[in-house]
Amino acid sequence: MSTCIQLRRLATTAAAAFFVFAASAFTATSAQADDVGHVRLAHLAPDCGMVDVYLTPQAGTAPAKVIPSVDYGSVSDYFTMPPGPYAVALREAGGGPSSPVELATQITVETGHAYTVAALGMRADLGARVLNDDLSMAPAGKARLRIVQAAAETPLLNVSVANGANIADQVSYPSATDYRVVDQGRATVQLRQPTGARTTSVDVSLEDGSVYSLFVLDKKSGLTAELRSDALRKGQVPVGGMETGAGGSQPRSSVVVPVAVLFVLCGALAAGGARRRRRSPVRARTGR
């Protein structure tokens, strides 16, 4: 068999191997991406200082995940988490994994589900609540909005859109409403105490088809609110990073190995071609 034919066959085999490996890696990565839940954290305890949050799997030997230096009013992006039970612990920021636990709870993550783990209340009566988040898209021309009532100084709250629809009445602390379908676009949300003594207005911008949570918080002068995207239009979920505690991070799927194999094979092809050119006689072109 000629060297040229061998090289062509080697090139064909290398290309086929690369695409098979790449497709396998992509399929595995896609499958892993589908086989997760989404978890985010909300620090809604006004007199509880900055904390580190630990999420420790209750099954297997995976290391704890750590979200450091979370302050009051902070709501993280979602983290993708493998399904299963987790212990959640809040510790004073910088105290390390052996420092006293300020708040502990548990969460069971299911595939395809999303959750908000919220620390609520004053330090003397600190509690945790796991909210089930519904990320299904809103109808065309609409958005979906819920109210998370985390203002300890306002036991009851009425929420409406200025010159528009009522969203919820008598929202008690601490609680979360169901998602409501509202018009997309810019709007002014009014937060009103039932007595009508004080109204706080919050300007929001709601995208077509998207899903949001409005976190109502205490501040010195009254109320404030933070709008967070639960799911953007076209099904995107805002996902952030998470630091890894002792033990390192889990390996991630990659196509580095197939690419490396391809480069090695290409190098062999190039070297073989160069040797063959050196052995072949050079034929001078003759003019006519």
Contacts in CASP RR format, 6 or more apart in sequence:
PFRMAT RR
TARGET T0000
AUTHOR 0000-0000-0000
METHOD contacts of the structure
MODEL  1
MSTCIQLRRLATTAAAAFFVFAASAFTATSAQADDVGHVRLAHLAPDCGM
VDVYLTPQAGTAPAKVIPSVDYGSVSDYFTMPPGPYAVALREAGGGPSSP
VELATQITVETGHAYTVAALGMRADLGARVLNDDLSMAPAGKARLRIVQA
AAETPLLNVSVANGANIADQVSYPSATDYRVVDQGRATVQLRQPTGARTT
SVDVSLEDGSVYSLFVLDKKSGLTAELRSDALRKGQVPVGGMETGAGGSQ
PRSSVVVPVAVLFVLCGALAAGGARRRRRSPVRARTGR
3 272 0 8 1.000
3 273 0 8 1.000
3 276 0 8 1.000
4 276 0 8 1.000
7 269 0 8 1.000
7 272 0 8 1.000
7 273 0 8 1.000
7 276 0 8 1.000
10 265 0 8 1.000
10 268 0 8 1.000
10 269 0 8 1.000
11 265 0 8 1.000
11 269 0 8 1.000
13 265 0 8 1.000
14 261 0 8 1.000
14 262 0 8 1.000
14 265 0 8 1.000
14 266 0 8 1.000
14 269 0 8 1.000
15 262 0 8 1.000
17 258 0 8 1.000
17 261 0 8 1.000
17 262 0 8 1.000
17 265 0 8 1.000
18 258 0 8 1.000
18 259 0 8 1.000
18 261 0 8 1.000
18 262 0 8 1.000
21 255 0 8 1.000
21 257 0 8 1.000
21 258 0 8 1.000
21 261 0 8 1.000
22 255 0 8 1.000
22 258 0 8 1.000
25 253 0 8 1.000
25 254 0 8 1.000
25 255 0 8 1.000
25 258 0 8 1.000
26 255 0 8 1.000
28 253 0 8 1.000
29 253 0 8 1.000
32 253 0 8 1.000
33 80 0 8 1.000
34 111 0 8 1.000
34 112 0 8 1.000
35 82 0 8 1.000
35 83 0 8 1.000
35 111 0 8 1.000
36 80 0 8 1.000
36 81 0 8 1.000
36 82 0 8 1.000
36 83 0 8 1.000
36 109 0 8 1.000
36 111 0 8 1.000
36 112 0 8 1.000
37 80 0 8 1.000
37 81 0 8 1.000
37 82 0 8 1.000
37 83 0 8 1.000
37 109 0 8 1.000
37 110 0 8 1.000
37 111 0 8 1.000
37 112 0 8 1.000
37 113 0 8 1.000
37 114 0 8 1.000
37 115 0 8 1.000
38 78 0 8 1.000
38 79 0 8 1.000
38 80 0 8 1.000
38 81 0 8 1.000
38 112 0 8 1.000
38 113 0 8 1.000
38 114 0 8 1.000
38 115 0 8 1.000
38 133 0 8 1.000
38 135 0 8 1.000
38 237 0 8 1.000
38 239 0 8 1.000
39 55 0 8 1.000
39 78 0 8 1.000
39 79 0 8 1.000
39 81 0 8 1.000
39 86 0 8 1.000
39 107 0 8 1.000
39 109 0 8 1.000
39 114 0 8 1.000
39 115 0 8 1.000
39 116 0 8 1.000
39 117 0 8 1.000
40 75 0 8 1.000
40 76 0 8 1.000
40 77 0 8 1.000
40 78 0 8 1.000
40 79 0 8 1.000
40 114 0 8 1.000
40 115 0 8 1.000
40 116 0 8 1.000
40 117 0 8 1.000
41 53 0 8 1.000
41 67 0 8 1.000
41 70 0 8 1.000
41 74 0 8 1.000
41 75 0 8 1.000
41 76 0 8 1.000
41 116 0 8 1.000
41 117 0 8 1.000
41 118 0 8 1.000
42 73 0 8 1.000
42 74 0 8 1.000
42 75 0 8 1.000
42 76 0 8 1.000
42 116 0 8 1.000
42 117 0 8 1.000
42 118 0 8 1.000
42 119 0 8 1.000
42 148 0 8 1.000
42 150 0 8 1.000
42 215 0 8 1.000
43 51 0 8 1.000
43 70 0 8 1.000
43 71 0 8 1.000
43 72 0 8 1.000
43 73 0 8 1.000
43 74 0 8 1.000
43 75 0 8 1.000
43 119 0 8 1.000
44 72 0 8 1.000
44 73 0 8 1.000
44 118 0 8 1.000
44 119 0 8 1.000
44 120 0 8 1.000
44 121 0 8 1.000
44 148 0 8 1.000
44 150 0 8 1.000
44 174 0 8 1.000
44 215 0 8 1.000
44 217 0 8 1.000
45 72 0 8 1.000
45 103 0 8 1.000
45 119 0 8 1.000
45 120 0 8 1.000
45 121 0 8 1.000
45 122 0 8 1.000
45 123 0 8 1.000
45 126 0 8 1.000
45 127 0 8 1.000
46 72 0 8 1.000
46 121 0 8 1.000
46 122 0 8 1.000
46 152 0 8 1.000
46 217 0 8 1.000
46 218 0 8 1.000
47 122 0 8 1.000
47 123 0 8 1.000
48 72 0 8 1.000
48 90 0 8 1.000
48 102 0 8 1.000
48 103 0 8 1.000
48 119 0 8 1.000
48 121 0 8 1.000
48 122 0 8 1.000
48 123 0 8 1.000
48 126 0 8 1.000
49 71 0 8 1.000
49 72 0 8 1.000
49 92 0 8 1.000
49 93 0 8 1.000
50 69 0 8 1.000
50 70 0 8 1.000
50 71 0 8 1.000
50 92 0 8 1.000
50 93 0 8 1.000
51 69 0 8 1.000
51 70 0 8 1.000
51 90 0 8 1.000
51 91 0 8 1.000
51 92 0 8 1.000
51 93 0 8 1.000
51 102 0 8 1.000
51 119 0 8 1.000
52 66 0 8 1.000
52 67 0 8 1.000
52 68 0 8 1.000
52 69 0 8 1.000
52 70 0 8 1.000
52 90 0 8 1.000
52 91 0 8 1.000
52 92 0 8 1.000
52 93 0 8 1.000
52 94 0 8 1.000
52 95 0 8 1.000
52 96 0 8 1.000
53 66 0 8 1.000
53 67 0 8 1.000
53 70 0 8 1.000
53 88 0 8 1.000
53 89 0 8 1.000
53 90 0 8 1.000
54 64 0 8 1.000
54 65 0 8 1.000
54 66 0 8 1.000
54 87 0 8 1.000
54 88 0 8 1.000
54 89 0 8 1.000
54 90 0 8 1.000
54 91 0 8 1.000
54 97 0 8 1.000
55 64 0 8 1.000
55 65 0 8 1.000
55 66 0 8 1.000
55 67 0 8 1.000
55 81 0 8 1.000
55 86 0 8 1.000
55 87 0 8 1.000
55 88 0 8 1.000
55 242 0 8 1.000
56 64 0 8 1.000
56 65 0 8 1.000
56 86 0 8 1.000
56 87 0 8 1.000
56 89 0 8 1.000
57 64 0 8 1.000
57 82 0 8 1.000
57 84 0 8 1.000
57 85 0 8 1.000
57 86 0 8 1.000
58 84 0 8 1.000
58 85 0 8 1.000
58 86 0 8 1.000
58 87 0 8 1.000
58 106 0 8 1.000
59 84 0 8 1.000
59 85 0 8 1.000
62 82 0 8 1.000
62 250 0 8 1.000
63 244 0 8 1.000
63 245 0 8 1.000
63 246 0 8 1.000
63 247 0 8 1.000
63 248 0 8 1.000
63 249 0 8 1.000
64 97 0 8 1.000
64 245 0 8 1.000
64 246 0 8 1.000
65 79 0 8 1.000
65 81 0 8 1.000
65 242 0 8 1.000
65 243 0 8 1.000
65 244 0 8 1.000
65 245 0 8 1.000
66 97 0 8 1.000
66 242 0 8 1.000
66 243 0 8 1.000
66 244 0 8 1.000
66 245 0 8 1.000
67 76 0 8 1.000
67 242 0 8 1.000
67 243 0 8 1.000
68 93 0 8 1.000
68 94 0 8 1.000
68 243 0 8 1.000
69 93 0 8 1.000
69 94 0 8 1.000
70 76 0 8 1.000
70 93 0 8 1.000
72 217 0 8 1.000
73 215 0 8 1.000
73 217 0 8 1.000
73 226 0 8 1.000
75 116 0 8 1.000
75 213 0 8 1.000
75 215 0 8 1.000
75 226 0 8 1.000
75 228 0 8 1.000
76 240 0 8 1.000
77 238 0 8 1.000
77 239 0 8 1.000
77 240 0 8 1.000
77 241 0 8 1.000
78 114 0 8 1.000
78 237 0 8 1.000
78 238 0 8 1.000
78 239 0 8 1.000
78 240 0 8 1.000
79 239 0 8 1.000
79 240 0 8 1.000
79 241 0 8 1.000
79 242 0 8 1.000
80 239 0 8 1.000
81 109 0 8 1.000
82 109 0 8 1.000
83 109 0 8 1.000
83 110 0 8 1.000
83 111 0 8 1.000
84 108 0 8 1.000
84 109 0 8 1.000
84 110 0 8 1.000
85 106 0 8 1.000
85 107 0 8 1.000
85 108 0 8 1.000
85 109 0 8 1.000
86 106 0 8 1.000
86 107 0 8 1.000
86 108 0 8 1.000
86 109 0 8 1.000
87 104 0 8 1.000
87 105 0 8 1.000
87 106 0 8 1.000
88 104 0 8 1.000
88 105 0 8 1.000
88 106 0 8 1.000
88 107 0 8 1.000
88 117 0 8 1.000
88 128 0 8 1.000
89 101 0 8 1.000
89 103 0 8 1.000
89 104 0 8 1.000
90 101 0 8 1.000
90 102 0 8 1.000
90 103 0 8 1.000
90 104 0 8 1.000
90 119 0 8 1.000
91 97 0 8 1.000
91 99 0 8 1.000
91 100 0 8 1.000
91 101 0 8 1.000
91 102 0 8 1.000
92 99 0 8 1.000
92 100 0 8 1.000
92 102 0 8 1.000
97 245 0 8 1.000
97 246 0 8 1.000
102 123 0 8 1.000
102 126 0 8 1.000
103 119 0 8 1.000
103 126 0 8 1.000
103 127 0 8 1.000
103 128 0 8 1.000
104 128 0 8 1.000
105 117 0 8 1.000
105 127 0 8 1.000
105 128 0 8 1.000
105 130 0 8 1.000
107 115 0 8 1.000
107 117 0 8 1.000
107 130 0 8 1.000
109 115 0 8 1.000
113 132 0 8 1.000
114 132 0 8 1.000
114 133 0 8 1.000
114 134 0 8 1.000
114 135 0 8 1.000
114 230 0 8 1.000
114 237 0 8 1.000
115 130 0 8 1.000
115 131 0 8 1.000
115 132 0 8 1.000
115 133 0 8 1.000
116 130 0 8 1.000
116 131 0 8 1.000
116 133 0 8 1.000
116 148 0 8 1.000
116 213 0 8 1.000
117 128 0 8 1.000
117 129 0 8 1.000
117 130 0 8 1.000
117 131 0 8 1.000
118 128 0 8 1.000
118 129 0 8 1.000
118 130 0 8 1.000
118 131 0 8 1.000
118 148 0 8 1.000
118 150 0 8 1.000
118 174 0 8 1.000
119 126 0 8 1.000
119 127 0 8 1.000
119 128 0 8 1.000
120 126 0 8 1.000
120 127 0 8 1.000
120 128 0 8 1.000
120 129 0 8 1.000
120 150 0 8 1.000
120 174 0 8 1.000
121 127 0 8 1.000
121 150 0 8 1.000
121 152 0 8 1.000
121 174 0 8 1.000
122 152 0 8 1.000
129 174 0 8 1.000
129 176 0 8 1.000
131 148 0 8 1.000
131 176 0 8 1.000
133 213 0 8 1.000
133 230 0 8 1.000
134 144 0 8 1.000
134 179 0 8 1.000
134 211 0 8 1.000
134 230 0 8 1.000
135 211 0 8 1.000
135 230 0 8 1.000
135 231 0 8 1.000
135 235 0 8 1.000
135 237 0 8 1.000
136 144 0 8 1.000
136 211 0 8 1.000
136 231 0 8 1.000
137 144 0 8 1.000
137 209 0 8 1.000
137 210 0 8 1.000
137 211 0 8 1.000
137 231 0 8 1.000
137 233 0 8 1.000
137 235 0 8 1.000
138 144 0 8 1.000
138 181 0 8 1.000
138 184 0 8 1.000
138 208 0 8 1.000
138 209 0 8 1.000
138 210 0 8 1.000
138 211 0 8 1.000
139 181 0 8 1.000
139 209 0 8 1.000
140 208 0 8 1.000
140 209 0 8 1.000
141 183 0 8 1.000
141 184 0 8 1.000
141 208 0 8 1.000
141 209 0 8 1.000
142 181 0 8 1.000
142 182 0 8 1.000
142 183 0 8 1.000
142 184 0 8 1.000
142 208 0 8 1.000
142 209 0 8 1.000
143 181 0 8 1.000
143 182 0 8 1.000
143 183 0 8 1.000
143 184 0 8 1.000
143 185 0 8 1.000
143 206 0 8 1.000
143 207 0 8 1.000
143 208 0 8 1.000
143 209 0 8 1.000
143 210 0 8 1.000
143 211 0 8 1.000
143 212 0 8 1.000
144 179 0 8 1.000
144 180 0 8 1.000
144 181 0 8 1.000
144 182 0 8 1.000
144 209 0 8 1.000
144 210 0 8 1.000
144 211 0 8 1.000
144 212 0 8 1.000
145 167 0 8 1.000
145 179 0 8 1.000
145 180 0 8 1.000
145 182 0 8 1.000
145 206 0 8 1.000
145 211 0 8 1.000
145 212 0 8 1.000
145 213 0 8 1.000
145 214 0 8 1.000
146 176 0 8 1.000
146 177 0 8 1.000
146 178 0 8 1.000
146 179 0 8 1.000
146 180 0 8 1.000
146 212 0 8 1.000
146 213 0 8 1.000
146 214 0 8 1.000
147 157 0 8 1.000
147 159 0 8 1.000
147 167 0 8 1.000
147 168 0 8 1.000
147 171 0 8 1.000
147 176 0 8 1.000
147 177 0 8 1.000
147 213 0 8 1.000
147 214 0 8 1.000
147 216 0 8 1.000
148 175 0 8 1.000
148 176 0 8 1.000
148 213 0 8 1.000
148 214 0 8 1.000
148 215 0 8 1.000
148 216 0 8 1.000
149 157 0 8 1.000
149 171 0 8 1.000
149 172 0 8 1.000
149 173 0 8 1.000
149 174 0 8 1.000
149 175 0 8 1.000
149 176 0 8 1.000
149 177 0 8 1.000
149 216 0 8 1.000
150 173 0 8 1.000
150 174 0 8 1.000
150 215 0 8 1.000
150 216 0 8 1.000
150 217 0 8 1.000
150 218 0 8 1.000
151 157 0 8 1.000
151 173 0 8 1.000
151 216 0 8 1.000
151 217 0 8 1.000
151 218 0 8 1.000
151 223 0 8 1.000
152 173 0 8 1.000
152 174 0 8 1.000
152 218 0 8 1.000
153 218 0 8 1.000
153 222 0 8 1.000
154 173 0 8 1.000
154 193 0 8 1.000
154 216 0 8 1.000
154 218 0 8 1.000
154 223 0 8 1.000
155 172 0 8 1.000
155 173 0 8 1.000
156 170 0 8 1.000
156 171 0 8 1.000
156 172 0 8 1.000
156 173 0 8 1.000
156 193 0 8 1.000
156 194 0 8 1.000
157 170 0 8 1.000
157 171 0 8 1.000
157 172 0 8 1.000
157 173 0 8 1.000
157 191 0 8 1.000
157 192 0 8 1.000
157 193 0 8 1.000
157 194 0 8 1.000
157 216 0 8 1.000
158 166 0 8 1.000
158 168 0 8 1.000
158 169 0 8 1.000
158 170 0 8 1.000
158 171 0 8 1.000
158 191 0 8 1.000
158 192 0 8 1.000
158 193 0 8 1.000
158 194 0 8 1.000
159 166 0 8 1.000
159 167 0 8 1.000
159 168 0 8 1.000
159 169 0 8 1.000
159 171 0 8 1.000
159 177 0 8 1.000
159 189 0 8 1.000
159 190 0 8 1.000
159 191 0 8 1.000
159 192 0 8 1.000
159 214 0 8 1.000
159 216 0 8 1.000
160 166 0 8 1.000
160 167 0 8 1.000
160 189 0 8 1.000
160 190 0 8 1.000
160 192 0 8 1.000
161 167 0 8 1.000
161 182 0 8 1.000
161 183 0 8 1.000
161 187 0 8 1.000
161 188 0 8 1.000
161 189 0 8 1.000
161 190 0 8 1.000
162 187 0 8 1.000
162 188 0 8 1.000
162 189 0 8 1.000
162 190 0 8 1.000
162 201 0 8 1.000
165 182 0 8 1.000
165 183 0 8 1.000
167 177 0 8 1.000
167 180 0 8 1.000
167 182 0 8 1.000
167 189 0 8 1.000
168 177 0 8 1.000
168 180 0 8 1.000
169 194 0 8 1.000
170 194 0 8 1.000
171 177 0 8 1.000
176 213 0 8 1.000
179 211 0 8 1.000
182 206 0 8 1.000
183 206 0 8 1.000
184 206 0 8 1.000
184 207 0 8 1.000
184 208 0 8 1.000
184 209 0 8 1.000
184 210 0 8 1.000
185 205 0 8 1.000
185 206 0 8 1.000
185 207 0 8 1.000
185 208 0 8 1.000
186 203 0 8 1.000
186 204 0 8 1.000
186 205 0 8 1.000
186 206 0 8 1.000
187 203 0 8 1.000
187 204 0 8 1.000
187 205 0 8 1.000
187 206 0 8 1.000
188 201 0 8 1.000
188 202 0 8 1.000
188 203 0 8 1.000
188 204 0 8 1.000
189 201 0 8 1.000
189 202 0 8 1.000
189 203 0 8 1.000
189 204 0 8 1.000
189 214 0 8 1.000
189 225 0 8 1.000
190 199 0 8 1.000
190 200 0 8 1.000
190 201 0 8 1.000
190 202 0 8 1.000
191 199 0 8 1.000
191 200 0 8 1.000
191 201 0 8 1.000
191 202 0 8 1.000
191 216 0 8 1.000
191 223 0 8 1.000
191 225 0 8 1.000
192 198 0 8 1.000
192 199 0 8 1.000
192 200 0 8 1.000
193 199 0 8 1.000
198 222 0 8 1.000
198 223 0 8 1.000
200 222 0 8 1.000
200 223 0 8 1.000
200 224 0 8 1.000
200 225 0 8 1.000
202 214 0 8 1.000
202 224 0 8 1.000
202 225 0 8 1.000
202 227 0 8 1.000
204 212 0 8 1.000
204 214 0 8 1.000
204 227 0 8 1.000
206 212 0 8 1.000
207 232 0 8 1.000
207 233 0 8 1.000
208 233 0 8 1.000
209 233 0 8 1.000
210 229 0 8 1.000
210 231 0 8 1.000
210 232 0 8 1.000
210 233 0 8 1.000
211 229 0 8 1.000
211 230 0 8 1.000
211 231 0 8 1.000
212 227 0 8 1.000
212 228 0 8 1.000
212 229 0 8 1.000
212 230 0 8 1.000
213 227 0 8 1.000
213 228 0 8 1.000
213 230 0 8 1.000
214 225 0 8 1.000
214 226 0 8 1.000
214 227 0 8 1.000
214 228 0 8 1.000
215 225 0 8 1.000
215 226 0 8 1.000
215 227 0 8 1.000
215 228 0 8 1.000
216 223 0 8 1.000
216 224 0 8 1.000
216 225 0 8 1.000
217 223 0 8 1.000
217 224 0 8 1.000
217 225 0 8 1.000
217 226 0 8 1.000
218 224 0 8 1.000
229 238 0 8 1.000
230 237 0 8 1.000
231 237 0 8 1.000
232 238 0 8 1.000
END
